[in-house]
Structure formats: C-alpha cells, structure tokens
Amino acid sequence: MLVRFFLEVRAAGIPASITEFLSLLQALEARVASCSAEEFYWLARLSLVKDERHFDRFDRVFAEHFAGAERVFERLLAEVPAEWLQAMAQRLFSDEERAKVEALGSWDKLLETLKQRLAEQKSKHEGGNKWIGTGGTSPFGSGGYNPEGIRIGDAGARQRRAVKVWEAREYRNFDDRRELGTRNLKMALRRLRKFARQGAADELDLDGTIEATARNAGWLDLKLRPERRNAVKVLLLLDVGGSMEDHVRICEELFSAARSEFRQLEHFYFHNFIYETVWKDNRRRQSERIKTTELLRTFNGDYRVIFVGDAAMSPYEIVQPGGSVEHFNEEAGSVWMQRMTAHFPHLVWLNPEPEERWDWTPSIRLTQELIGNRMFPLTLGGLDRAMVALRRKRINEGSR
C-alpha cells in the first residue's frame, strides 16, 4: 500500500525521492506516528513534501488513496468511532419509508410552519417527524430525509433537497495560480481574444519605418505605434459553496486559465444565483459585499460576462422573493438576471454538470430560459461554443 502511495505521489508531480520514502518507512518503524490517520498524514507530508506549493496536490492524493483508512486506525485503537455514536441520529430509510414522507406543500407553508415550531419547541430533539432536530423525517433540521424542507445547521449527512439553509457557511476562494490541466482551457479561451493597438506610440513600427525611409530617398524616418494589446474585457462570476464543492478543481483550472489569458479580467463570487449583492473574497463575504447595481454601473456593456455554476437549486431560489437559501432577498433572482442580460449583451453560463442531466433539473431549464439558451457545458467543446457565442452581438442570437 505504501509503495503504491509513493508512486501516486510522484505521478501527481510531487518530486519525492526514494531517500525521502525510506525516511518515512524508518520513521514508521520507529513508531514516530501512532495508530492515528492524522499523525500518519503529518508524518508522510513532512517526509515526502519539501515545497509548500505541493501541499494541495499531496492532500488530494492522500485523500483518494487512504479513503476510509481512518476507520481502520480507530479499530486498531479499540475505540468506538464517533460516527457510530452519531448513528442514532442518522436513520437509514428504505424505499418504502421514503415513499411515505410527504413535503408540507409550498414555500409559504414551510416558512409559516417553521415559525410556529420555533415558537413551540423548548428543547433539543433527535429523530421523529415533527420537531426541529437531527435525523428523522421532519422538514426542519439536518441529517434526516424529507423531499422538501429547510436545513438548519449541518450534521454531516445531506440529501441536498433543502430549499433553504440556515447556518454559518464558510467558502474558500478559487486558486488563480493553479496550473495543472489548464493548457487546453487556455487554448479554448483564446478564441475570444481580440487585439488592438492602444496607448502611447512607443513601439517601433519596422514595416512603417522601412516604407517611410524608402519614400524619403533613403533618409531614415522612424515610425512608432502603440503596443498591441488584448482588448477583450471579461467579467467572471463564480458560483461557490454547496453542490459546487464537487466541481472546485475544474473551476480553479478555468479561473487560472482566464487569469493568464485576459489582462482586463474582473471576478466576483455568488452562491447558487445572482441577487442584490456579490463579493470578491469568500473570507470576508459577510462584511464586504458589492451591490449588484454598483457592478452594473461600473462595468459597461463591452464586457464579456461568464457565469460559472451548476444552476442546481430549488426553483424557489430563482423565481421567489425570499427564495435564497442564505438570506431574504426582496426581489427574485430572475429579476436580477434579467437586469444582467439587458445590460450585458455578451453573456454566457458555463455549467460543470454533464449536459445530459440538464433537462431533468427544473432550475437549469429556468436559468437557460433567462439567459437566452446561452448555457454551455464546462468542457473543452462547450468552452469553444461559449467563446463563439460571446463574439456575437446580442444575447438572443445565441443557441445551445
């Protein structure tokens, strides 16, 4: 197992040597790390990784190779795993049991019932089908199952069926320095680039100088011209958190490629759908938000706008005031998207979900309609089509 792990580390581009691997084996023989997955992780990283730039690659290899190994360590210690103790709160339902669970019926009914139960409930509750708690079949709480409800907090196991989420959620920024696998993305993005000569005339125009000198009977006549620059302006809007955690890698690769290809690139984050605010830094998203109206005033219609997100959410989040999972939005997300498409005629949406799944997700179909069917899969082929669409004049000229 360890030899295969070492080979996978090297295959991931981490320059670990045989000497470093032997040092790891010696440390294990000397019992530097006890029967703990966490202690082994730190020892292995200390032994094999010498540059902090490779920490993220190592984490990915370690997580994939040793998936489930922590439970083995726990058994060796003869301790009862914490997840076993929590199993009482995480009931497993058969298909027949799930078929019996019914949603409350509507958005307004959910909020009305939640308000009533918050007023009535006086203590912690686990399991059951009514009160706010963990496990069970209640529409409120976490860790259980209900086809439509409001998740409050996070008990670990999720069904991804909540229409609203109440918890303090932390997201991390995408890494724009990520270079693995971005070369093909860069080539696809170059379809959008347009060059123009702008600024002061400070670059020698060799062809113009030769022509002018010849016309001047051989007397040198220097000609200068503005530098040739990439004239495309791009506004990148990235969905972050929730179901987008499954697509962090490809989004980071796209972000990195766009950073290197477009000099005039601005980026903002949102969650699930566009509302009255966006933000630049996920670490300060609660305190430093930018109003979407300010974004519309700052960036003119010459910008090419690229939304990146899976568009997988409750339809309430798009069409209903107050439908956002994280806050009460006074205007529906669809209203804000209509303002975006009216202001930015060059707009597309890149979706990391496989295209064959789109027709089965109502929120994706709604989003497609709002943006004039300019949604494309986040693949090299889809990116090529999106770049061609961004060169067209009006958003209603696009097609999927």
N, C-alpha and C positions, 0 to 999 in steps of 0.2 A: 504493500500500500504506500509506504513512504517513498520508494523508488519511483513509482508512478506519479506521486505528488510532485517530486523533484523535477521529473521530466515535464510535467504540465506547467510548472512554474517557469521553466526555461522556454517552453513553447509560447508562453504569454509575453515573451520579450523581456523578462527579468534576468539580468546577467548573473545568475547564481553559478558558482563554480563547484567542482567536485570537492574541493577542500572545505568549502563552506557547508556542504551537505554532510561531510564526515564530522565536522564540528557539531552539527545538530545531533547526529547519532551518538557522539560521545557525551553530549550534554544529557541526552535521554538516558543513556546507560548510567550516568552519574546521578540520575533522578533529580536533575535541576528543576524539572516540571513534574508535579504530582499528577494524580489522575483527575485532571481538570482540562476541559476543552479550551477554556480561556487561557490557562497558563501555557498550554502547548502552543496556542496561537501566537502569544507574545514571544515565546522562545524561538519558534520557527521563523517569525518575521525578523527577529534580531539576528538570527544566524544567516538567513538567505537574502535579505534585502539590505542593500547598503546605500540606497538613494531614496529619499522620501518621495520622489516623483513616481516611484513604482509601488507605493503603498496601496493605491486603489486597485491596481492590477492583481497584486497579491491577495487582497481581500476577496476579489471575485473568484480567483482560483481556489482559495481556501474554502469559501462558502460552498462552491459547487462540488469539490472533491470530498469534503468531510460532512456533507449534508446528513444530518441525523446522528453524527458521531457523538454529540453531546449526551445523548441518552445512554450510549454505551458507557461513557465515563461515569455517569450517575449510577448506573447499575453496579459498576465496579466498586463504588464507594458505599454500596448497600444503603443508599438513601432513597427515600420516596421522592420521585420527581415532583416539582412544583405543579407541572401540568396535570398530574394525576389528582392532586388535591383540588384542582380547579375543575375537574371533570364533572363534578356535581352540578356546576353552573352552566355546562355546555352540553345540553342534551342532544342526542343523535336521533333524528326523526326518520321514520320510514316514509316511503312514497305515500302510503295511505294516510299517515298522520299529517303530512304536509298538505294533502288534498283537503283536509278538514279545516285548515287555517284560512280565515277569510279576512280581507282588509276591511277597514272601517268604512270605506266608500268614497271619500272625496277629500280634497285638500283642506277645505274649511272645517270638515268634520274632524279630521285629525288634530288640527290646532285647537279646536274647541274642547275635544276630549282630553288632550294633553293638559290644557289649562285647568280643567276640572280635577284631574287626578293629581296634579301638583299641589292643589289646594287640600285634597283629602288625605294624601299619603303622608304618614308621620314617621316611617322607619324604613330601613333597608329591606329590600325584597329580592329573592333569588328564585328563579323558576316561575311557574304559574303562567296565567294567560291574561292578567288584568293590570297589575301594578307595574310601576317603573322599576326595572331592575335588570339583572343579568340572567341569561338563559331564558327558557320558556318561549311562549308564543305571543307575548304581548307586543303591540306595535311600538312600544316605547322602551328604550334601554339599549342593551347591546349583548352580543354573544348568543342570541337565540335566532328564531326564524319567524318571519312574517312577510308576506308578499309585498307589503307597503307600510312603511312606518317611519319613525323618527329615531335615529341613533343618537344616544346621549352617552358620551364618553366612549371608551374603547376597551373591550375585554379580550381582544385578540382575534377570535374567530369572527369572520364577517361574511355576510351573504351578498353584499353590495346591492341591496334593494331599498335602502333608506331614501326617502325623498327629501329629508333634511337632516343635518348633522350638527349637534351642539357639543363642541369640545374645542380645547385649545390645540390647534394643529400646527405643526412646525414643518416647513418645507425647506429644502436646500436649493441654492442657486445651481443652474447648469454650468458645467465647467467649459468655458470657451477656449481653453488651451488643449482640449482633448484632440489628439491627432490620429488615434487608431481608427482605421477604416474610413477616413474622411476623404481620401483622394478621389474616389468615384463621385462622391457628393459634390466636391468642388467642380469637377468637370461638368456635372449637370447644371450647377448654378451659373456657370459661365455663359450659358445660353442667354441669360438675362442681361449680361453686361453690355453697356453702350459707352463708347469712348468719345470724348470731346476735348478740344483744346481750350483751356480756361486759365485765367490769371494773367500775370505779367509775362511779357515776351522775353524770356531769359534762357531759352534753349536754342542752340544753333540749328538753323534750317539748312542742311547741307545742300539739298537739291535746289532750294531757292537761291542760296549763295552762288552756286555754280552757274545757274541761269543768269542771275543779275550781273555776275562778273563778265560772262561772255557778252552780254548786251552792252557792257561798259568798256568794250575794247580791251579787255584783259586786266583792267584795274580792279583790284579786289573790292567787292561790295558785299559786306557781311549782312546776312538776313537772320533775324531771330524770330521765334514764335513761342506761344505759350506751351507749357508742358501738356502732354496728352494724358488726361485723367479719366478714371472710371466715373462716368456721370450718373450712374444709377443710384437712386436713394431708396433704401429699404427700411421698412418698419416691421419688426418681427415680434409677434405677440404669442407667448408660450403658455399653454395650459400646464399647471404644476399641481402635484399632490393627487390623492385619491387613486383612481384607476390608472392615472398617468405614471404611477410608480413602476408599472410594468414596462414602460417604454423610455425610461431615463437614458439608457445607453444610446439609442438611435437619435434621441433629441439632442444629446450632448454632441454627438458627431455632426449633426446638422448645424448646431449653434457654432461649433468650432469652424466648420467649413464656411459658413456665411461670414464669420468674423474676418477670415483671411481673404475672402473674395470681394467684399464690398467695403469701401472706405467710409461711405456715408450709411452706416447701419445704426439704427436705434432699436433697443429691445425693451419689452415690458412683459410682466407676468400677469396672469389672471387664473382663476380657478373655475373650471367647467365652462363658463360662458362669460361674455362681456357684459359688465354692468356699469355703474356710475363711477367706479374707480379702478385703476390698475396700479402696479407697483414695480419698482426697479430692483429691489433687494428683498429676497424672501426672509432674511433675518430681521428686517425692520418693516415688514409688510403691514403690521398693525398701526405703526406710528408714522410712517412716511408713505402715504398713498398719493397718487396723482389722479386728479379728476379727469374723467374721460373727455369732458368738454374742453379741458385745457389741452389734452392731446389733440383734439380736433382743431383747436385754434393754432397750435404750434406747428403742426405738420400739414403742408398743403397737399392738394390732390396729385402732385407729381410723384409722391411716394408710392412705391410698390408695397402693398401690405400683405404679409404672410401670417395667417393664423396657424398654429400647430397644436392639435389636440385630438383626443379620440371622440369627442362630441357624444360620449356615452353618459347619460344622466337621466334623471326624471324629466319628462316633458314639462312639468311644472316650472322647472328652472329656466325654461325658455319663454313660456307664454304667460306665466302667472306673476303679478306683483307679489313680492314676498316669497317668491319661489326659490331664491338662492339657498343653498344648503348651509351657508355660513352667516348670513345676516338678512335683515329685512330690506329688500330692495323696493323702493317706491314705484319704480317703473319696470316693466317686464324686460327680460333680456332681449326679446325680439325687437323691442323699440330701439334699444341701443345698437343692435346690429343693423337695423335699417338706417340709422344715422351714419354708421360707419360706411356702409355701402354707398350711400348718397354722397358722402364726402370723398371717398377714395374709389375712383372708378377702376383702379388696377388692384384687385384683391382676390386672394385665393385662400383655401383652407387645406392644409396637409394633415391627413389622418393616418396614424400609425396602425390602426386596426385593419385587418385584411378586408379588402373591398367586398368580398363575397358575403360578409356579415352585415353590411350597411343596411340592406333592405329589411333586416329583422330588428333593427333598433329605431324606434319612433323618433328619438331625439336627433339621430343622424339625418333622417329624412327631413325633419323640420329645419335643421341647420342648412342642408343643401338648398332647400327652397328659398331661405332667407338670403343666401349669397349667390343666387342665380345659377345653381348647379356647378359652382366652381370649387368643388371638393375633389381632391386627388389623393390617392394612397401615398404614404411616405415610403416609396420605393424608388429606385433609380428611374424606372419607366414613368411612374407617377410624377416624379420631380421634373422630368423632361416635359411632360404635358403641362404641368403647372407653370413652368418658365415661359412656354409658348403662350399660354393664356394671359400671363402678366404683361405681355407685349401688346396685347390688343387694347383698343381704346376704351370700350365700355364694358361694364361687368355683365350686362345681359347678352353680350356676344359670346360668352363662354359656354361650354357644354362639358359634361363629364366624359 
